[in-house]
Amino acid sequence: MKKIRVNTTRSFKDAKRFDAAFWADAGTSAKFSAMWTLVKEFYRIRNKHGYEPRLQRSVQNLKQI
């Protein structure tokens, strides 16, 4: 069952405090999942060619010394 947290705030400061507490309680996998969802939404909106988002590869060669 999915847990949903709801909060009503009267100021931006209270909203920021609630947001910080929410993400502090969230586990690492929940944070990564939320981040990856945002990445996929960004590419769906911005990228008209349909390329799948992926992590950038900056290493080309590995050589054992």
C-alpha positions in Angstrom: 0.0 0.0 0.0 1.3 3.4 -0.9 1.8 6.0 1.8 0.7 9.5 1.1 1.7 12.5 3.2 -0.4 15.7 3.0 0.3 19.0 4.6 -1.3 22.5 4.5 1.1 25.4 5.1 0.6 29.1 5.5 4.1 30.2 4.4 6.9 29.3 2.0 9.1 28.7 5.1 6.7 26.1 6.4 6.4 24.5 3.0 10.2 24.3 2.7 10.4 22.7 6.1 7.8 20.1 5.2 9.6 19.4 1.9 13.0 18.9 3.7 11.4 16.5 6.2 9.7 14.6 3.5 12.9 14.0 1.5 14.9 13.3 4.7 12.5 10.5 5.5 12.5 9.1 1.9 14.9 6.3 1.2 17.7 6.4 -1.3 15.8 4.3 -3.8 12.8 6.7 -3.6 15.0 9.7 -4.2 16.6 8.0 -7.2 13.3 6.9 -8.6 11.9 10.5 -8.3 15.0 11.9 -10.0 14.8 9.4 -12.8 11.1 10.2 -13.3 12.0 13.8 -13.7 14.7 13.0 -16.2 12.3 10.9 -18.3 9.7 13.6 -18.3 12.2 16.3 -19.3 13.3 14.2 -22.3 9.7 13.4 -23.3 8.9 17.1 -23.3 12.2 18.5 -24.8 13.4 15.7 -27.0 11.3 15.2 -30.2 13.5 12.4 -31.6 12.6 9.8 -29.0 16.2 9.1 -27.8 16.2 7.2 -24.5 17.9 9.1 -21.7 21.0 7.5 -20.3 23.9 8.3 -18.1 26.8 10.1 -19.8 29.9 8.0 -20.4 33.1 9.9 -19.9 35.5 7.0 -19.7 36.7 5.6 -23.0 39.6 3.3 -22.1 40.7 1.4 -19.0 44.3 0.2 -18.9 45.6 -2.1 -16.2 49.0 -0.9 -14.9 
